[in-house]
Amino acid sequence: MLIVNSNAVILSLNPPYVYVYFTTQQIISARTFEVYRKQSDIEELVATVASQVNVNVYTAQDRTSQIFSRFTPCYYQIRIVETGEETEWFSWDTMYRAWEFEILDRNDQLFHYDAGAALFIHSERTDLTNVRCPNCWDITNQMSTGSCDLCMNTGRQKPYLDPVMVHSEFGQSSKVLEYNLVEAEIGQKLITMSGLPKVKPGDIVHEPFKHELWLVQNVNCIGRDTAPVLQQASVSLVNKSDIKYNYLVLDDDDMEALLADVDEVNNERRF
């Protein structure tokens, strides 16, 4: 089988946002991948991805409305047009129960309208295949050899998922929680947010108005570990000389979209 790993990650409940990624066994050319979604036995093409030079890891986004049902999960399948190969159907990495969806939705509303500031989460991509960067990975020493634009010195292809905007409390303490779930060390801050996207050590947080990047250190949650409904994480500032600032800080177009959203939220809060 050409495709050796595939996964679907829920990044946002409202608006709906699922990130699908898959890995090929070797670098290939002239192939077209189709990503299908199945829900209640209804199949739908959601994305088409073309193969690229020197790339093993591919990604697709599913932002279709009504993607989340409280009782019916979605399943995805990758198909190769030219060969007819296809993966087994696979579902989200997280399965929420119906009542957990309701709590998650309530927490989303709380942070969006009452208690949250806008941040961007760059989730670190993790999978079993762990495809190494073809530009900088030193096989002998098992490390990245230097400043690499392709992998941001991680040694792995496409190390982060596309950023997703969240609303969260960001500071030294939380007004939502009676007590902190994690302890912030000197120089660290705390992020308190809803359960999606799931945050883990190694993720990068972009504080857009200050153009600062923060590295997630420790995380604790309320709810099941596999399906949290509320999270708190301690983060430390990424050094401004880090190559990640060249790629993970949002450009002006993204900032304009963010500002428009924040203005809309502020207007809604006035009523």
C-alpha positions as CSV (number, residue, x, y, z in Angstrom):
1,M,0.0,0.0,0.0
2,L,1.4,3.4,-1.0
3,I,-0.3,5.3,1.8
4,V,1.1,4.1,5.1
5,N,-0.4,6.5,7.7
6,S,-3.6,8.6,7.8
7,N,-5.3,10.6,10.5
8,A,-8.1,13.1,11.0
9,V,-7.8,15.8,13.7
10,I,-10.7,17.9,15.0
11,L,-9.4,21.5,15.3
12,S,-12.6,23.4,15.8
13,L,-16.3,22.5,16.6
14,N,-17.7,25.9,15.6
15,P,-16.9,26.7,12.9
16,P,-16.3,23.1,11.8
17,Y,-12.7,22.3,11.0
18,V,-11.1,18.9,10.5
19,Y,-7.5,18.5,9.4
20,V,-6.7,15.3,7.5
21,Y,-3.1,14.2,6.9
22,F,-1.5,11.2,5.3
23,T,1.9,9.8,4.5
24,T,3.2,8.0,1.5
25,Q,5.7,5.1,1.7
26,Q,8.0,6.8,-0.7
27,I,8.3,10.1,-2.6
28,I,6.2,9.8,-5.8
29,S,5.2,12.0,-8.7
30,A,2.2,12.4,-11.0
31,R,-0.4,11.1,-8.5
32,T,-3.7,12.6,-7.4
33,F,-5.2,11.9,-4.0
34,E,-8.9,12.3,-3.3
35,V,-10.1,12.6,0.2
36,Y,-13.7,11.3,0.8
37,R,-15.9,11.8,3.9
38,K,-18.6,9.3,4.8
39,Q,-21.4,10.0,7.3
40,S,-24.6,7.9,7.7
41,D,-23.5,5.9,4.6
42,I,-23.3,9.1,2.4
43,E,-19.9,9.6,0.7
44,E,-18.7,13.0,-0.4
45,L,-15.5,14.2,-2.0
46,V,-14.1,16.9,0.3
47,A,-10.6,17.6,-1.1
48,T,-8.2,16.8,-4.0
49,V,-4.5,16.8,-3.4
50,A,-1.7,16.6,-6.1
51,S,1.6,14.9,-5.3
52,Q,4.7,17.1,-4.9
53,V,8.4,16.8,-5.4
54,N,10.4,15.6,-2.4
55,V,7.3,15.3,-0.2
56,N,5.9,12.3,1.7
57,V,3.4,14.1,4.0
58,Y,0.2,15.5,2.5
59,T,-2.7,17.4,4.1
60,A,-6.3,18.4,3.4
61,Q,-8.9,20.4,5.2
62,D,-12.6,19.7,5.7
63,R,-14.5,22.8,6.7
64,T,-18.0,21.7,5.5
65,S,-20.9,22.9,7.6
66,Q,-22.8,20.4,9.7
67,I,-19.8,18.1,9.8
68,F,-20.3,17.3,13.4
69,S,-23.3,15.3,14.6
70,R,-23.9,14.6,18.2
71,F,-24.5,11.0,17.4
72,T,-23.0,10.2,14.0
73,P,-19.2,10.3,13.5
74,C,-17.5,11.1,10.2
75,Y,-15.1,8.7,8.5
76,Y,-12.5,9.5,5.9
77,Q,-10.8,7.6,3.1
78,I,-7.8,8.5,0.8
79,R,-8.0,7.3,-2.8
80,I,-5.3,7.4,-5.5
81,V,-6.9,8.3,-8.8
82,E,-4.3,6.8,-11.1
83,T,-4.0,3.4,-9.4
84,G,-7.3,2.9,-7.7
85,E,-5.7,2.2,-4.4
86,E,-7.6,3.3,-1.3
87,T,-7.1,3.3,2.5
88,E,-9.4,1.8,5.0
89,W,-12.0,4.2,6.4
90,F,-10.7,6.1,9.5
91,S,-12.4,8.5,11.8
92,W,-11.4,11.5,14.0
93,D,-8.6,11.1,16.5
94,T,-11.1,12.1,19.2
95,M,-14.5,10.7,19.8
96,Y,-16.8,12.9,21.9
97,R,-19.9,11.6,23.5
98,A,-23.2,13.5,22.9
99,W,-23.2,15.2,26.3
100,E,-19.5,16.0,25.9
101,F,-20.3,17.8,22.6
102,E,-22.8,19.9,24.5
103,I,-20.3,20.9,27.2
104,L,-17.7,21.6,24.6
105,D,-20.1,23.9,22.7
106,R,-21.0,25.8,25.9
107,N,-17.3,26.3,26.7
108,D,-16.6,27.5,23.1
109,Q,-19.4,30.2,23.6
110,L,-18.0,31.2,27.0
111,F,-14.5,31.9,25.8
112,H,-15.6,33.4,22.5
113,Y,-18.0,35.9,23.9
114,D,-17.2,36.4,27.6
115,A,-13.8,35.5,28.7
116,G,-11.4,34.9,25.8
117,A,-8.8,36.7,23.7
118,A,-7.8,35.6,20.2
119,L,-4.8,33.3,19.8
120,F,-3.6,30.9,17.1
121,I,-2.6,27.3,17.8
122,H,-0.1,25.6,15.6
123,S,-0.5,21.9,16.6
124,E,2.6,19.8,16.2
125,R,2.0,17.0,13.8
126,T,2.7,13.6,15.4
127,D,2.4,10.2,13.7
128,L,4.1,6.9,13.7
129,T,5.9,7.2,10.4
130,N,7.7,10.4,11.4
131,V,8.9,11.2,7.9
132,R,12.3,13.0,8.0
133,C,13.2,16.2,6.2
134,P,15.0,15.4,2.9
135,N,17.0,18.7,3.1
136,C,18.6,18.7,6.5
137,W,18.3,15.3,8.3
138,D,21.6,13.7,9.1
139,I,21.0,10.0,9.1
140,T,24.3,9.2,10.8
141,N,23.9,11.5,13.7
142,Q,20.1,11.4,13.8
143,M,19.6,15.2,13.9
144,S,18.9,18.3,11.8
145,T,22.1,19.7,10.4
146,G,21.2,23.4,10.5
147,S,18.8,26.2,9.7
148,C,16.2,24.6,7.4
149,D,13.3,26.4,5.7
150,L,11.4,23.2,5.0
151,C,11.2,21.7,8.5
152,M,12.0,24.7,10.8
153,N,14.9,22.7,12.3
154,T,12.6,19.9,13.6
155,G,14.0,17.4,11.1
156,R,10.4,16.4,10.1
157,Q,8.4,17.2,7.1
158,K,5.5,19.6,7.7
159,P,6.0,19.6,11.5
160,Y,2.9,21.7,12.3
161,L,-0.7,21.6,11.2
162,D,-2.3,24.8,9.8
163,P,-3.1,27.4,12.5
164,V,-6.5,27.5,14.0
165,M,-7.8,30.6,15.9
166,V,-9.1,30.0,19.4
167,H,-10.4,32.3,22.1
168,S,-8.8,31.7,25.5
169,E,-7.7,33.3,28.7
170,F,-4.0,34.1,28.5
171,G,-2.1,35.3,31.5
172,Q,-0.8,34.3,35.0
173,S,-4.2,33.0,36.3
174,S,-7.7,32.1,35.2
175,K,-11.0,33.7,36.1
176,V,-13.0,30.8,34.7
177,L,-11.3,28.2,37.0
178,E,-11.4,28.3,40.8
179,Y,-7.8,26.9,40.8
180,N,-5.1,26.3,38.2
181,L,-4.9,22.9,36.6
182,V,-1.1,23.4,35.9
183,E,1.5,25.6,37.5
184,A,3.3,28.3,35.6
185,E,7.0,28.6,36.3
186,I,8.8,32.0,36.3
187,G,8.6,33.6,32.9
188,Q,5.7,31.3,31.8
189,K,2.1,32.1,31.2
190,L,-1.1,30.1,31.4
191,I,-3.6,29.5,28.6
192,T,-7.1,28.4,29.6
193,M,-9.4,27.3,26.7
194,S,-12.0,25.0,25.5
195,G,-11.3,21.4,24.6
196,L,-10.6,21.9,20.9
197,P,-8.1,21.9,19.4
198,K,-6.4,19.4,21.8
199,V,-3.2,21.1,23.0
200,K,-0.1,19.1,23.9
201,P,3.5,19.8,24.8
202,G,5.4,20.9,21.7
203,D,2.6,22.9,20.1
204,I,3.2,26.5,19.2
205,V,0.9,29.4,20.3
206,H,0.9,32.6,18.3
207,E,0.0,35.8,20.2
208,P,-0.9,37.9,17.2
209,F,-1.1,41.4,18.5
210,K,2.4,41.1,20.0
211,H,3.7,38.8,17.3
212,E,5.1,36.5,19.8
213,L,5.4,32.7,19.7
214,W,4.9,30.5,22.8
215,L,5.9,26.9,23.3
216,V,3.4,24.6,25.1
217,Q,5.2,22.9,28.1
218,N,2.6,21.2,30.3
219,V,-1.1,20.5,29.8
220,N,-3.9,19.4,32.1
221,C,-7.6,19.1,31.3
222,I,-11.1,18.6,32.6
223,G,-12.8,15.6,31.0
224,R,-11.4,12.5,29.5
225,D,-7.8,12.8,28.3
226,T,-8.9,11.6,24.8
227,A,-11.8,14.0,24.7
228,P,-11.2,17.1,26.9
229,V,-13.9,19.7,27.3
230,L,-11.6,22.3,29.0
231,Q,-7.8,22.7,29.0
232,Q,-5.1,24.7,30.7
233,A,-1.5,24.8,29.5
234,S,1.7,26.5,30.7
235,V,3.7,28.1,27.9
236,S,7.2,29.7,27.6
237,L,8.3,32.3,25.1
238,V,10.1,31.2,22.0
239,N,13.4,33.0,21.4
240,K,13.0,35.7,18.8
241,S,16.0,34.3,16.9
242,D,14.2,31.0,16.3
243,I,13.5,30.2,12.6
244,K,9.8,29.5,13.5
245,Y,9.2,33.3,13.6
246,N,9.8,33.3,9.8
247,Y,6.9,30.9,9.2
248,L,4.5,30.7,12.0
249,V,3.8,34.4,12.6
250,L,0.7,35.4,10.6
251,D,1.0,37.7,7.6
252,D,-1.0,40.9,7.1
253,D,-4.0,39.3,5.4
254,D,-4.4,36.8,8.2
255,M,-4.2,39.7,10.7
256,E,-6.9,41.6,8.9
257,A,-9.2,38.6,9.1
258,L,-8.4,38.3,12.8
259,L,-9.1,41.9,13.5
260,A,-12.4,41.7,11.7
261,D,-13.4,38.8,13.9
262,V,-12.3,40.5,17.1
263,D,-14.3,43.6,16.2
264,E,-17.4,41.5,15.5
265,V,-17.1,39.8,18.9
266,N,-16.6,43.1,20.7
267,N,-19.7,44.5,19.1
268,E,-21.7,41.4,20.0
269,R,-20.5,41.7,23.7
270,R,-22.0,45.2,23.9
271,F,-25.5,43.9,23.6
